[in-house]
Amino acid sequence: MKRSGFKVMTRLAGLVKPLIGFMVLAIIMGVVGNLCASFITISGVTAVAGLLGFSVKWSIKAVFISMGIFAVLRGILRYAEQASNHFIAFKLLALIRDKVFGALRKLAPAKLEGRDKGDLISIISSDIELLEVFYAHTISPMAIALIFSIIMCLIVGSYHWLLGLMAAIAYIAVGVILPIYISKFSGDGGLNFRVKSGELSSFILDSLRGLDEIIQYNCGNERLDAMLQKSRDLAQEDGSLKSKAGMGSAVLSAVLIAFDLCMLFLSTYLYLKGEILFDGVLICTAALMSSFGPVVALANLGSTLQYTFAAGNRVLDILDEKPVVEDITGKEDVKFEGAECRNLSFSYDEEEIISDLSLTIPKGKIVGIVGKSGSGKSTLLKLFMRFWESDSGELIISGKSINDINTDNLRDMESFMTQETHLFKDSILNNLLIAKSDATMEQVTAACKKASVHDFIMGLPQGYNTDVGELGDTLSGGERQRIGLARAFLHDSPFMLLDEPTSNLDSLNEAVILQSLHKQHEGKTVVLVSHRPSTMGIADKVYSVENGRVS
């Protein structure tokens, strides 16, 4: 969704609420610190005027003492302001990451299946990191610039109202009109840059994962050329933004000089008319020249915020995206007493996968489901897990629709083993404990024996503490599959959903696992999806599913 910069800024600013106290403190220190910085210059001009013989309100000694005090306070307050702003920024980045991961957890797996993982990584890492510019260098600087500018207008205006008006026009032009102009001048460059950056990250990640195939089929040059082209496109987009930022900076410098000269000419004119004293000319001109810092910071953000707002827009897309299914809470927990589906239909987009399917899964039985690839077997298991909502019909567990069962309760009753076992870059033990974090070593060992993988693990140099590598790439497909099956056993739920649990195993290991399933399934109900006739030998009942229907 394309949001305006103002809307993105408003949404992001709303997240500051938990740290509003620190933000107020940063604003106060920023205003006082900038006043100190301006009064160093004003005091210096006052001293010069006094040395030239003009009548000034302060003595030379008082002026120099005040300059020293202002200088020390400026350093302390500047440091404290920046420390507060960065404390707020990094706390909020942690909060946003937590919110994004929470949103991704709700979107998974339905909304994330087929999603560009490289682009997601780019959002979670670099896009969120870019929001630091907004929280550390935008929110409080805007408030500081507003309050500081009002105070300076009153100070300058105390000499003559026209001078105060001139100062107000200058601050508005530099702090409001110029940033808006620079932002509009940059167009959608920031968003295009973030999108291209995500595409490049995704392409590199994809290339690294497929490095073996790239080498095997000698297509490295083609991948490298494509990567270089994406890099050039990204550099071109970045160069365009930098060029526009440079032009904006040149315009800003010209505008600053113009307003300084306007203040000098106007104050000189008023002096010649006798409406102000000569010290008013010096002090008002010096005050304006030394007080542009806060509004210039806003003007310089005009192009920088293009990146930030583009990143914020992508982060907000994740936070605003609606999940396919919402977690259910507040219902009374149920115990597993069997399952069935009645007249079930389901489609991916416009493609119908399951059509008017009905079958019964009695408690304590092994039910086999066979059928060709794409016939809806795996989809049925995912619907039982409530990863998606069915289009029509009902999925029933213990006599209740799964839409009336607490999500945590439903998942506790089910163990789901997918065709592809995902292993995290961690030890085998920690990968197993995902299924049951408080499991004892005896329980882990028993689950691995049932999956015919214990002996293999014990044969590794570090046993259960062996690292499996990224995506489990140090293990074979069959070894990963057996660890996945061990997870299902360790979860120890009454309803096991096994999707092709022996597809990557040889006949010997398949026989061992099927024998274990047959012996150990007492008190458990098993749905066994497979295309292998041999796997169906242990099933009490077999359903054949073709084109989403029981045949």
C-alpha positions in Angstrom: 0.0 0.0 0.0 1.3 3.4 -1.0 0.9 5.9 2.0 1.7 9.6 2.0 4.8 10.7 3.9 2.5 12.4 6.5 0.5 9.3 7.1 3.7 7.2 7.5 5.1 9.8 9.9 1.9 9.9 11.9 1.8 6.1 12.3 5.4 5.9 13.3 5.1 8.8 15.7 2.2 7.0 17.4 4.6 4.2 18.5 6.5 6.7 20.7 3.8 6.7 23.4 5.5 4.3 25.8 8.6 6.6 25.8 6.9 10.0 25.8 8.7 11.1 29.0 12.1 10.6 27.4 10.9 12.4 24.3 9.8 15.5 26.3 13.1 15.5 28.1 15.0 15.4 24.8 12.9 18.2 23.4 13.5 20.4 26.4 17.2 19.8 26.4 17.3 20.4 22.6 15.5 23.8 22.9 17.7 25.0 25.7 20.8 23.7 24.0 20.0 25.5 20.8 19.3 28.7 22.6 22.7 28.4 24.3 24.3 28.0 20.9 22.5 31.1 19.4 23.3 33.2 22.5 27.0 32.4 22.2 26.9 34.3 18.8 24.5 37.0 20.1 26.8 37.5 23.2 29.8 37.8 20.9 28.1 40.4 18.7 27.0 42.3 21.8 30.6 42.3 23.0 31.8 43.7 19.6 29.1 46.4 19.7 30.3 47.4 23.2 33.9 47.5 22.2 32.9 49.8 19.2 31.4 52.2 21.7 27.7 51.5 21.2 25.4 51.3 24.1 24.7 47.7 25.1 22.7 46.2 28.0 25.5 44.0 29.4 29.0 44.7 30.5 31.9 43.2 28.5 32.8 41.0 31.5 29.2 39.7 31.9 29.1 39.0 28.2 32.3 36.8 28.2 31.2 35.0 31.4 27.8 34.3 29.8 29.5 33.0 26.6 31.5 30.5 28.6 28.4 29.3 30.5 26.5 29.0 27.2 29.3 27.1 25.6 29.6 24.5 28.4 25.8 24.1 28.7 25.5 23.7 24.9 28.0 20.8 24.9 26.3 19.0 27.9 22.8 19.6 26.6 23.6 18.5 23.1 25.1 15.2 24.4 22.1 14.6 26.7 19.7 15.4 23.9 21.3 13.0 21.4 21.7 10.3 24.1 18.0 10.6 24.9 17.0 10.5 21.2 19.1 7.4 20.4 17.9 5.7 23.6 14.3 6.3 22.3 15.2 5.2 18.8 16.8 1.9 19.7 14.1 1.0 22.2 11.5 1.7 19.6 13.4 -0.3 17.0 13.3 -3.3 19.4 9.6 -2.7 19.9 8.9 -2.5 16.2 10.9 -5.7 15.5 8.9 -7.4 18.2 5.7 -6.2 16.5 6.9 -7.3 13.1 7.8 -10.7 14.2 4.4 -11.0 16.0 2.7 -10.0 12.7 4.7 -12.5 10.7 3.8 -15.2 13.2 0.1 -14.4 12.6 0.6 -14.3 8.8 2.4 -17.6 8.8 2.1 -19.9 7.1 -0.7 -19.0 4.6 0.4 -15.4 3.9 4.1 -16.2 3.8 4.0 -19.2 1.6 5.6 -18.2 -1.7 6.6 -14.8 -0.2 10.0 -13.5 -1.2 12.2 -14.4 1.8 15.0 -12.1 0.8 12.6 -9.2 0.7 11.3 -10.1 4.1 14.9 -10.2 5.5 15.5 -6.8 4.0 12.4 -5.4 5.8 13.3 -7.0 9.1 16.9 -5.8 9.0 17.7 -2.8 6.9 14.2 -1.2 6.6 13.6 -1.3 10.4 17.1 0.0 10.9 16.4 3.0 8.7 13.6 4.1 11.1 16.4 5.1 13.5 16.7 8.3 11.4 13.0 9.1 12.1 13.1 8.4 15.8 16.5 9.8 16.6 16.7 12.7 14.1 13.1 13.7 13.2 10.5 13.7 15.9 12.2 15.7 18.6 14.1 17.9 16.1 10.7 18.9 14.6 9.4 19.8 18.1 12.7 21.5 19.0 12.6 23.5 15.7 9.0 24.7 16.3 9.5 25.8 19.9 13.0 27.3 19.3 11.8 29.2 16.3 8.9 30.7 18.2 11.2 31.8 21.0 13.7 33.3 18.5 10.9 35.2 16.7 9.8 36.7 20.1 13.4 37.7 20.9 14.0 39.3 17.4 10.5 40.7 17.4 11.2 42.5 20.7 13.4 44.9 18.7 10.7 45.5 16.0 7.7 43.5 15.0 8.8 43.5 11.3 12.0 41.8 12.2 10.1 39.1 14.2 7.8 38.6 11.1 10.9 38.3 8.9 12.4 35.7 11.2 9.1 33.8 11.2 8.9 33.8 7.4 12.5 32.6 7.2 11.9 29.7 9.7 8.7 28.6 7.9 10.4 28.7 4.5 13.5 26.7 5.6 11.8 24.3 8.1 8.5 23.6 6.3 8.3 24.7 2.7 11.7 23.5 1.7 11.4 20.0 3.2 8.1 19.6 1.5 9.5 20.8 -1.8 12.6 18.5 -1.5 10.4 15.5 -0.6 8.1 16.0 -3.6 11.1 16.7 -5.8 12.5 13.3 -4.8 9.2 11.6 -5.8 9.0 7.8 -5.3 12.8 7.4 -5.5 13.1 6.3 -1.9 10.4 3.6 -2.3 11.9 2.4 -5.6 15.3 2.2 -3.9 14.0 0.1 -1.0 12.1 -2.3 -3.4 15.2 -2.7 -5.6 17.3 -3.3 -2.5 15.0 -6.0 -1.4 15.1 -7.6 -4.8 18.9 -7.6 -4.8 18.9 -9.2 -1.3 16.5 -11.9 -2.4 18.5 -12.6 -5.6 21.8 -12.9 -3.6 20.2 -15.2 -1.0 18.6 -17.4 -3.7 22.0 -17.6 -5.5 23.8 -18.6 -2.3 21.3 -21.3 -1.6 21.5 -22.6 -5.1 25.3 -22.4 -5.4 25.7 -26.2 -5.9 23.3 -26.1 -8.9 24.9 -23.0 -10.3 28.3 -24.8 -10.3 26.9 -28.0 -11.5 25.3 -26.5 -14.6 28.0 -23.9 -15.1 25.5 -20.9 -15.1 27.6 -18.8 -12.8 28.3 -16.1 -15.4 24.6 -15.7 -16.1 23.8 -15.3 -12.4 26.7 -12.9 -11.9 25.5 -10.8 -14.9 22.0 -10.6 -13.5 23.4 -9.7 -10.0 25.5 -6.9 -11.5 22.6 -5.6 -13.4 20.5 -5.5 -10.3 23.4 -3.7 -8.5 23.6 -1.2 -11.3 19.9 -0.5 -11.2 20.1 0.0 -7.4 23.2 2.3 -7.8 21.4 4.3 -10.5 18.4 4.8 -8.2 20.6 5.8 -5.4 22.6 8.2 -7.6 19.3 9.8 -8.7 18.3 10.4 -5.1 21.8 11.7 -4.2 21.7 14.1 -7.1 18.3 15.4 -6.0 19.6 15.7 -2.5 22.5 17.8 -3.7 20.2 20.1 -5.7 18.1 20.5 -2.6 21.2 21.3 -0.5 22.2 24.0 -3.0 18.7 25.6 -2.9 18.8 25.5 0.9 22.2 27.4 1.0 20.9 30.0 -1.4 17.7 30.5 0.6 19.7 30.9 3.9 21.9 33.5 2.4 18.9 35.4 1.0 17.1 35.5 4.3 20.3 36.6 6.1 20.7 39.5 3.7 17.0 40.3 3.9 17.3 40.6 7.7 20.4 42.7 7.4 18.8 45.1 4.9 15.5 45.3 6.8 17.2 46.0 10.2 19.5 48.6 8.5 16.4 50.3 7.0 14.7 50.4 10.4 17.9 51.8 12.0 18.2 54.5 9.4 14.5 55.4 10.1 15.4 55.6 13.8 13.0 52.8 14.8 15.8 50.6 16.3 19.3 51.2 17.6 22.4 49.9 15.9 22.8 47.0 18.4 19.4 45.9 17.1 20.9 45.6 13.6 23.8 43.5 14.8 21.9 41.3 17.3 18.9 40.6 15.1 21.1 39.7 12.0 23.4 37.6 14.2 20.4 36.0 15.9 18.9 34.9 12.6 22.2 33.7 11.1 23.0 31.6 14.2 19.5 30.2 14.7 18.9 28.3 11.4 20.4 25.1 12.9 17.2 23.4 14.0 15.2 24.2 10.8 18.1 23.4 8.5 18.2 20.0 10.2 14.6 19.6 9.1 15.3 20.8 5.5 18.2 18.3 5.2 15.8 15.5 6.2 13.7 16.2 3.1 15.6 13.8 0.9 16.9 11.5 3.7 13.3 10.9 4.8 12.5 9.5 1.4 14.4 6.4 2.4 12.9 6.4 5.8 9.3 6.8 4.8 9.8 4.1 2.1 11.2 1.8 4.7 8.4 2.8 7.2 5.8 2.1 4.4 7.1 -1.4 3.9 7.2 -2.1 7.6 3.6 -0.8 8.0 2.5 -3.1 5.2 3.6 -6.0 7.3 1.9 -4.7 10.5 -1.3 -3.9 8.6 -1.6 -7.1 6.6 -4.5 -9.2 7.7 -3.8 -12.9 8.4 -5.8 -15.5 6.6 -6.9 -17.0 9.9 -7.1 -15.4 13.3 -6.1 -17.2 16.5 -9.1 -18.4 18.6 -9.1 -17.9 22.3 -11.6 -17.9 25.2 -13.2 -21.3 24.4 -13.2 -24.3 26.7 -10.4 -26.7 26.0 -11.4 -30.1 24.5 -9.8 -33.5 24.5 -9.2 -35.4 21.3 -12.0 -37.9 20.6 -11.7 -38.4 16.8 -11.9 -36.2 13.7 -13.8 -35.9 10.5 -14.4 -33.5 7.6 -17.9 -32.9 6.1 -18.5 -31.6 2.6 -15.1 -29.8 2.7 -14.2 -27.5 -0.2 -11.1 -25.3 -0.5 -9.4 -23.2 -3.2 -6.0 -21.5 -3.6 -7.1 -18.2 -5.2 -9.2 -19.4 -8.1 -7.9 -23.0 -8.3 -10.1 -25.5 -6.5 -8.0 -28.1 -4.6 -10.6 -29.9 -2.5 -14.2 -30.3 -3.5 -17.0 -31.6 -1.3 -14.7 -34.0 0.6 -16.0 -36.1 3.5 -14.1 -38.7 5.5 -14.0 -40.0 9.1 -10.9 -40.5 11.3 -11.8 -42.7 14.3 -9.9 -42.3 17.5 -7.0 -44.7 18.0 -6.8 -45.7 14.3 -4.3 -45.2 11.5 -6.0 -43.7 8.5 -4.2 -43.7 5.2 -4.7 -41.1 2.4 -3.4 -41.8 -1.0 -3.6 -40.0 -4.3 -1.6 -38.3 -7.1 0.4 -35.2 -6.5 -1.9 -32.1 -6.4 -4.9 -34.1 -5.4 -5.3 -32.2 -2.1 -3.8 -34.6 0.4 -1.3 -32.2 2.0 -3.8 -29.4 1.9 -6.2 -31.4 3.9 -3.6 -31.8 6.7 -2.9 -28.0 6.6 -6.6 -27.3 6.9 -6.8 -29.6 10.0 -3.9 -27.5 11.4 -6.1 -24.5 10.6 -3.3 -22.8 8.5 -6.1 -21.8 6.1 -9.9 -21.4 6.4 -12.0 -23.7 4.3 -14.3 -22.2 1.7 -17.2 -24.4 2.8 -17.9 -27.5 4.8 -16.5 -28.3 8.2 -13.5 -29.8 9.9 -14.5 -31.4 13.1 -12.4 -32.6 16.1 -14.1 -34.1 19.1 -17.5 -33.2 17.8 -16.6 -29.5 17.5 -15.7 -27.4 14.5 -12.0 -26.4 14.6 -13.2 -22.8 14.3 -14.7 -23.2 17.8 -11.5 -24.7 19.4 -8.8 -22.5 21.0 -5.8 -22.4 18.6 -3.3 -23.3 21.3 -5.6 -26.3 22.3 -5.9 -27.4 18.7 -2.1 -27.3 18.1 -1.4 -29.1 21.4 -3.7 -32.0 20.1 -1.9 -32.2 16.8 1.6 -33.2 15.6 2.2 -32.2 12.0 5.1 -33.5 10.0 5.5 -31.8 6.6 7.1 -33.2 3.5 10.1 -30.9 3.9 11.6 -30.8 7.4 13.0 -27.4 8.2 16.0 -27.5 10.5 17.4 -24.4 12.2 21.2 -23.6 12.3 21.6 -25.1 15.7 22.3 -28.4 17.4 20.2 -31.5 16.7 19.0 -31.4 20.3 17.7 -27.9 20.1 16.1 -28.6 16.8 14.2 -31.5 18.5 13.3 -29.5 21.5 11.2 -27.2 19.3 8.5 -29.8 19.5 8.6 -29.9 23.4 10.9 -27.3 25.0 10.7 -28.9 28.5 11.3 -32.5 27.3 13.8 -34.6 29.2 16.8 -36.3 27.5 15.1 -39.6 28.1 12.0 -38.4 26.2 14.2 -37.0 23.4 16.1 -40.3 23.1 12.9 -42.4 23.1 11.4 -40.2 20.3 14.5 -40.6 18.2 14.5 -44.3 18.6 10.9 -44.5 17.4 12.0 -42.5 14.3 15.0 -44.8 13.7 17.5 -41.9 14.0 19.0 -42.3 17.5 21.9 -44.6 16.4 22.8 -42.2 13.6 22.9 -39.3 16.0 25.0 -41.1 18.5 27.5 -41.9 15.7 28.1 -38.2 15.1 31.2 -36.6 16.8 29.2 -34.5 19.2 26.1 -36.7 19.3 22.9 -34.7 20.0 25.0 -31.5 20.3 26.1 -31.7 16.7 25.3 -28.6 14.7 23.2 -29.3 11.6 24.3 -26.2 9.6 22.1 -23.7 7.8 18.8 -25.4 6.7 20.3 -28.7 8.0 22.5 -28.9 4.9 25.1 -31.1 6.7 22.5 -33.9 6.8 20.9 -35.9 4.0 17.2 -35.6 3.1 16.4 -38.9 4.8 18.3 -37.9 8.0 16.4 -34.6 8.1 13.1 -36.4 7.6 13.8 -38.8 10.4 14.6 -35.8 12.7 11.3 -34.3 11.6 9.5 -37.5 12.5 11.2 -37.6 15.9 9.8 -34.1 16.5 6.3 -35.4 15.9 6.9 -38.3 18.3 8.4 -36.0 20.9 5.4 -33.6 20.7 3.4 -36.6 21.9 0.0 -35.4 20.8 -3.0 -37.7 20.4 -3.6 -36.7 16.7 -0.6 -37.2 14.4 -0.7 -35.8 10.9 2.2 -37.2 8.8 2.7 -36.0 5.3 4.9 -38.4 3.3 6.9 -39.4 6.4 9.0 -42.0 4.6 9.4 -40.4 1.1 13.2 -39.9 1.5 13.9 -43.2 3.3 15.2 -46.5 2.0 13.1 -49.6 2.3 14.8 -50.8 5.5 14.4 -47.5 7.4 10.8 -47.2 6.1 10.0 -50.6 7.5 11.5 -49.8 10.9 9.5 -46.5 11.2 6.3 -48.1 10.0 6.7 -50.9 12.5 7.4 -48.3 15.2 4.3 -46.3 14.2 2.2 -49.5 14.3 3.4 -50.5 17.7 3.5 -47.1 19.3 0.3 -45.6 18.1 -1.8 -46.9 21.0 -3.7 -44.0 22.4 -2.9 -42.0 19.2 -4.8 -41.3 16.0 -2.6 -41.1 12.9 -3.4 -39.7 9.5 -0.8 -41.0 7.1 -0.5 -39.3 3.7 1.7 -41.1 1.2 1.9 -42.1 -2.5 3.8 -45.3 -1.6 1.5 -48.4 -1.4 3.9 -50.0 1.0 3.3 -47.2 3.6 -0.4 -48.0 3.6 0.2 -51.5 4.9 -0.1 -50.4 8.5 -3.3 -48.3 7.9 -6.6 -49.5 9.4 -8.5 -47.7 6.7 -7.3 -46.1 3.4 -9.0 -43.3 1.5 -8.1 -42.6 -2.1 -8.3 -38.9 -2.9 -8.5 -37.8 -6.6 -9.0 -34.2 -7.6 -10.0 -33.2 -4.1 -12.6 -36.0 -3.8 -12.7 -39.4 -2.1 -12.8 -42.0 -4.9 
